[in-house]
Amino acid sequence: MPAVTLHHRFWPPGRPLSLDYPQRSLYENLRLSAQRHPTRSMIVFHGASIDYASCLDRVDRLAGFLQHDCGVARGDRVLLYLQNSPQWILAYYAILRADAMVVPVNAMLRAAELAHVAADSGAAVAFAAQDLVAELPPDLRRTIVVTYRDCAGDAPSPEAPEAVRAAPLPLPASPAGAFVRWTDALAAGRRPDAHLAGPGDLAVMPYSSGTTGRPKGCVHTHRSAMATALMHARWGDWGDAPVVLATLPLFHVTGMQSNMNAPILLGATIVLLQRWDRDAAAAAIERHRVTSWGCITTMAIDLLSAPGIERRDLSSLRRIGGGGAAMPAAIAARLRELTGLEYIEGYGLSETIAPTHINPPHRAKRQCAGVPLFDVDARVVDPVSLRELAPNETGEIVVHGPQLFTGYWNDPRATAEALVEIDAKRFLRTGDIGHYDDDGYFFVTDRLKRMINAAGFKVWPAEVEAMMYAHPEIQEACVIAAHDERRGETVKAVVVLRPGAAADAAPAAIAAWCREHMAAYKVPRIVEVVDALPRSATGKVMWRDLQERESRQDRSEPTD
């Protein structure tokens, strides 16, 4: 069966079916935009503004410091462990300028989780926020410590989050030079060596968990990261001088590409919020005349549910879209009423560094992943035989395209399991179950893998289970999804306690322990203690039985 091309009938007007991808590093996008628009604001952050020329200068100085003072060489991995901030963006591009690879880390990860990422990637240098330094592994060679206030102007706005207004904290006691302040790294005035990285060099490695319980590094080159940045830039109508509201976490590939790399490629202004705040988002749209907002569905729902939102001036918006969960019809109607816009849903993975599918802006379908983007070959196959299926037949979605990762870091077995050859092309097995309709639009209906989608955050049960086994009173744990009105899904842990378990093994105490040992979005919101877990004849825990029981309970609950 040939590749799915039914959607070409609904291709955005004026857009080619295929793109000519620049054969250069992502850093060059910043350099070229700074050359074209040196005085244009590149980042606006809680009242402060930094233009393109200044950003480029800071990036180059930081890159020089990485090379000459931190010993970072071509291909080295550098951790980026911050919340959204100008420093996140500048550090990202400085790492690329130093010919190294960015390892973006969720700022909610705790010490044990971070230690795995650092050890697995082999990173010896990090950028870290001052309030997160205590979580870092002790064996890092050098850490550049960030105080967000340093990029928030002389007087951060009173509405700014507390972390943005916080004064510098004392550096941790350590061997001389192990910790250096961001401001001191810039003040050193180092100039970087010649930029050597090209399209085939290592660029960024987001970590994606799987059913093995250990996060895996998804290796992306400048070529694959450039692909989705350009796809974002060319798919929709951004206008001549875009102003982008960046509320998604930049460590996540969707935020990284739609809120940072694509805007910088376009020479856009990025209005950056450190963390989600619907009132701050509405005010930013009004004040800065935001034209584009890429977000997850729950953010859009939250904004449009805000009291008095109909009195806000949202007229500057030209495009709004994202994913994470299906957009409810009532909220889509509310958005259209207030702005005249449709919420454009898309679909992507860490392994494809964001989108493989987006809805055509002029012909979007609701609760739909969209159509395959430029140069993407997406199909649906039987998950066992890999036989290709026809329209409206349900199977596993597989994708091929220029944004496909090179594999999992130091894990050839997992790489081999994730990739399959069809028609002499390399396809990624997404693990998502779905179909495409007679128009070639794709719909994701289920998951082959065990994954919980909690307000857009992917939670992998095996990883949470592995951490819960460190609790001294837990004998067994099985993690499943439970329904949540606000988050869509939330994390539930079904646990068996050790004989004679202490009193602090009550469900609330277990949840409190989890909050101390794992990222907040992974913490089980519900803990159920049982005498035994269901097992198969071979002794395997039958998690599907627990999941189905939970789903039946959700369906049987009365509605108001």
N, C-alpha and C positions, 0 to 999 in steps of 0.2 A: 504494500500500500504506500503511495507517495506521501510526502510530508503534508501536514494539514495546512491548506492555503485558502480555505473557505473565507477567512476573515479579510482577505485582501480586498474584497468588495466594499469593506467599510473602513478602509485605511484613511487616516487623517489627510484631508486635502492638502496638496502641496508638499507632502513628505515622500521621500524616496523609500523604496522597499528595503534598500540596503544602504549602509553608511560607509564612508571612507574614514577609518579610525586613525587619528594622529599617531605616528610612530615616535613617541617621545614619553618622557616620564611625567607623572602628575605634577611634579614641582614646576615643570615648564609652563603649565597652565597658569599658575600663580604669577610667574615671571612675566608672561605675555600680557596678562590682564593688568598687572602693575605698570607695564610699559604703555598700554593703551589708556588707562584711567588712573594715573598716579594719585590724583587728589580726591578721587571718589571714595566715599566711606566703604570700607570692606566689611568691618564689624561694628555694630552698635550694641553695647552691652550695658544695660541698666544705667543709661544716661551718658556713657562715654562713647566716643567714636574714634576709630583708628582707620586711616586711609590706606589704600593699596601700597603706596610707596613705603610707608612706615612699616606695614606688615612684612613686606618683602625684606626690608633691612633687618628687622628683628629675626626673621626666619634664617637669614644668612649668618647673622652673628651667633645664633644658637647652634646652627649646623657646625660652624667653626669650633665652638666650644665642645660639642660632642666629639668631633674628630681629634682635636688637639689636647683637650683636657680630660676627656672621658675615655679615650682610646677606642671610639666607635669606628669600625671599618666597614667596607662594602659587604653587604649581606648580613651584618649583625642584626640582632633583634633588640628592640628597645620598648620597654613597657610604657604605656600611656594610661595613667591611673588617676583620672580627674573627673569632676563633673563638667557639664557644658560651661565653657568659658573661652575668652579669646586665647588664653594660654593653651587650651586643648587644640585649637586650630593651628596656632603658630608652632607648637611642638610637633604636631603631626607632619607639617610641611618641612620643619627643620630636620626631622628624622629622614624624610625622603631626600632632602637636599644633601644630607650626609651619606647618601647611597645605602642607607640601612632600611630595615623593615619595621613598620609600626605594628606593635602588638597592643591593640586597644583592649582595655580591661574595664568591665562593668564596675563602676565606683561603689556598687553595693556589695561586692564580693568581700568576704572576710579572709583572715590570715591563711587558713588551711586551703581555701579555694584558690587564693592568689598564689600560694606556694607552688601548687601544681602547675599553674600557667607559667610561672617564672622558670621552674625546673624543666618543664617540657620544652619550652621555647628556647631555653639556654640564654635568656636575656640576662645581662650583667649590669645594665644601666636602666634607670627609670626616671620618668617625670611623675611626681605624685603630689597631690594636694596636701597641705600641712596637716589637715585633720585626719588624713588617711595614712600618714607615714608609719604609725605604729603597727599597721597591718602588713607592712612589707617584709619579705624574707630578709634575714640578717646578713646573708652572704652576697648581696648586691655590691658591685664595685663602686657605683656612684649614683646618687639620687639628686635630681634637681627639684627642689621643693617650691611649690607654687602657693602663693597667697593671692586669692582671687581679687582682692582689693587693689592689687597693683595694676590691674587693667580696667578698673571701674572709675577712673577719673579721680580728681582731687577730693571730691565729696560724693560718694555713692548715694543714690537716691534713697530716701527713707523707706520706700516700698521694696527695695532690694532685699533678697534673702539674707538672713543673718550671716551665712558663710561668706557672702560677698562683702559685707561690711566689717568683717572681723579683722582685727589688727594682726600683724605677724606674730607667730608663736616662736618661742625659742627652738633652735634646731636641736635634735636629739643628740645626746652624748654618744660619740662614735670616734673611730680613728680619724685623724686629721684628713679633711677633704672628702669624706664619704658622703656628706650632705652639703649642698651648696644652694643658696637662694637663687630663685629665678632672676631677680634683679642683678645679682652679682655675676651670674652667667652672661647676661646681656652686657653688663658694664665691662667685662673682660675684653670686649671688642675684637674677638677672634674672627678672622676671615676664613671661609671654607676653602678646601682644595677644589680643583676642577670637578664639576659634576659629571660622573661617569655613568650613572644608572640610565638604562634604556628600557624599551618596552618589555624585554624578557627578564628584567631583574626583579628580585623580590620587592614587594611594595607594602602589603598589609596582610596581617594574619588574624582575623577575628576567630574566636573560639566558639565552636558549636558542639553541644553535647550530643550524645546518642544513647542507644540502648545499652551500651557497655558501662554506663555510669561515670565515665571520665570524659571531661571536655576534650575536644580534638581541635587542633589548629587547622583552619582552612587557608591554604596557601594561595595568595593572589599576587600576580605580577602587576607591573604598571599597565600592561596590555589589558588584562581582564578588568582591572579597576577603571581604566580609561573607558572601556566599552560601556559600562552602565552609566557612568557620568555623562558620556556623550548621548546615550539613549535618552536619559532624562532631559537633557538640554534640547534635544531635537523633537521630542514627541509632542510637547504641548506648546501653547502660546505664552511665552514669558514676557514679551514686550521688549522695548529697547533698553530700558534701565531698570531691571527687575529689583524689587525689594522683597526679600524672602524672610518670613518668620520661621525661626529655627527653634522648635520646642521639643523635637524628638531627641533622645540621647544620642550623642555623636559616636559613642562606642558601638552602637548598633548600626549594621550596614545600611538600613533604610535612612536613618538620620545622616550618616556619614556621606552618603551619595546624594540624596535629595536636598539636604539642608546645608551641605558644605561643598563637596567636590563639584557637583554640577553648577551651583551658583558661582563658584570661583572661576570655573571654565567660562562662564558667561559674563564675568565682570560684574556680578550682582552685589548688592548690599545685603549682608546677613544681619538681621535683627535677632539677637541671641538671648534667650532666657536660660538662666542656670538650671531651673527646674520648672515643671509644669505649674502654672497658676493661671486660672481662666480669666481672672480680672486683669492680670498683667498682660495676658495675651490680647484681650480686647483693647486695652489701652494702647498697646504697641501697634496694633493694626490701624487704629485711628491716628495716632501721633506721627507714625512714620510712613503712612500711606502704603501699607504692605500690599503687594500685588500677588504674592504666591505663598501658600501655606501647605506644606507637606506634613501630615500628622497621622496618628493612629485614630481609629474610629472612636475610641473612648474619649479622646481629647475633644473631638468635634462634638460628641454628645454632651460633654461637660460644658463646653463653651455655649452651645445653643440652648442649654437648660438654665443658664445663669439668669437670675432675676434682672429685668430691665435690658436684656440683650437687644430687644427690638429698638431701643433708643440709641444704641451704639452705631457709629458710622462705619459700616463695613464695605462701603461702595468701591473702595480702591481694589478689592480682591478681584483677580482675573482667573485664578485657578486654585482649587483646593482638592486634595486627594491623599490617599495613603492606603492603609490596610490594617492588618492585625486582627480584624474580626469583621464580619459582614455588617454593613451599615443598615440599621433598622429603617423601614420605610417611612415611619413617622418623622424621624430625625432628618432624613433626606428631604422630605417635603418641607420641613421647617427651614432647612438651609436654602432651598430654592426660593422660599417665600421671602427670606431676609436678604439674599444676595443675588438671586437669579441664577445661581450656579448649581451644577450637579457635583456631587462628591465622586471623584474618579478613583475607583478602587483598583488595586494592583496586587501582584503576587511575586514573591521572590524568596531567596534563602541566603544564608551566610555563604553557602557553597557557590552561589552565583553573584555574590556581593551586591545583593538587592535584585531589582526586578528582572523577571523573564517575561512577565505579562503585565499589561496595563489596558484599561478600557480606552477605546477611542474617545477623545474629548467630545466629539460631536455626536456620538452614538453610544453612550454608556449604557450598560445593563446593570441593574441593581443586584447586590449580593452575588457578584460575579468577579472572578479573578481577572477577566479581561482577555485580550488576544495576545498571541506571541509577538514580542517586539521585533525591531530590526534584526534580521539575520538569525533569529531564534527559530529552531525547529523543535516544536513541542508535540508530543504524541501521548496516547493512552495505550497501555499494554496490560496484558494479563500478568499479575505480579508473580505467578509461578512459572508459566511457560514463556513469558515475554512476547507472546503473540500479539501483534498490533490489533487494536480494536477500532471499530467504526464509530461514527457519531452516535451520541446518546447511549453508548455502552460504557459501563463503569469499570474502571481499572486503575492502575498506578500511573501517575503522570511522570513522564520522563522528558528531559530537556537537553538540547545541545545548542551551543552558541558561543560567541567570543568572550562572554563573561564567565565561562565555566572555570572553576578553580583547577589548579594543577594536581591537587590531591591533599590528603591530610598529612600534616607534618610528622615525619618519622613513623608513619603508620601505613605501610604498604598493604596490609591485610584489609584494613577498613577502606582504603582507597579502592582496592579491587572489588570490594563488596558494593561500593557506592556507584561504580561506573560500569556501563555495559555497552557493547558495540552493536549498533544497528545500522545496516546499509553502509558499512565501513566508516561510520561516524561515532564519536565518543559521546554517550548520553549519560546524564546524571539521573539516578533513581531517586526521586524526591521523597519517596515514602508517603506521599499524599495521594489519597484516593479521590477520583473525580471523573469527569467526562467533559466532552465538548459538544456543543449543540450543532444544529444544521447551519448556523452562521459562523462556526469556528470559534465561538467564545467558550472559554474554559470555566468550569465550576468545580471548586474543591468541596467535597461532601464528607470526607472522613479522613482518618489518618491510619496508615499502615504501621507507623512507629508509635510507640507510647510517648506521647507528648501532650502536655497540658498547656493551653493558651490562656494565660492569666492576664487579661487587659493588654494583650499584645506581647507580653513577655513569654518566651518559650521556657517551660519547666519540664525537665526530663526526669520522670519518676525514678529511674535507676540511680541517678546521681543523688537525689534527695535521700533515697533509701540507704545508699552507701554511707552518707554522712550520719544518718540517724542510728546506724549500727554502732557508732562511737558512744552513744548514750549508755551509761553503765547499767541501766535497768531494762533496756530493750533487747529482747531475744530475737524477734523478727519484726520486719516492717514491710508493708506493701503500700505504695503511694498510687492514688487514683485521682481522677478529676471529679469535682463536685460542682453543681450548678451554683452560680453567684449572679445575682441580679445586676450588679454593677460591673464586675470584671468579666462576665461571660462564663468563665470557668475559674475555679480556685483549687488549691491543693488540699487534698484530704489524705491523712495517714491512718492506716489500719494497722495496729501494733499488737504484738503478743509480748507480755512482760516476762522477765525472768522469774523463776520461783522465788518467793519471799521478797519481791520487789519493795523498795522503800516507799514511804508515803509521798515522797516528792516525784513519784512516777505517775501522778494524776495527769489527765489530758492537758489541763492548763499549764502544769509545770513542764511537761514535755514540749509544749508549744513555746514556752518561755526559753527553754534550753535551745531550741532550734533557732530562735531569734538571735541568740548569742553566737551561733556557729555557722550561720549561712545567710546569704543575701535575703533581704526582706521579701522579695517576690517569690522566693522558693519555700518560705516557711509555711508549713501546713496550717491553714486557718481552722481546720477541723481535725481533731485527733480522736479516733475511736479505739478503745481497748477491747480486744476479743480474746477468747480462750485459745483459738487456733485459726490459722489461715487455711483456706481450701487448697487442696493439693491434687495433682493429677496422679495417675497410676505410677508414673516415674518419679514422683516426689516434687515436681516443680510447682511453685505457687501459681494458682490459677487466678491471676490478676483480672482476667477478663470477666470471671464470674463476679468478682467484687465490683467491677466497673458496671456490669449490667445490672446488678442489684441496686447500686447507687442511682443509675439512670431510671430504673423503675420507680424508686422512691421519689425522685424528682417529678416524674410524670404523674404520680398519684397524689402529690400535694395539691390541696385545693387552692384555687386562685380567687383573688378578690374581685 
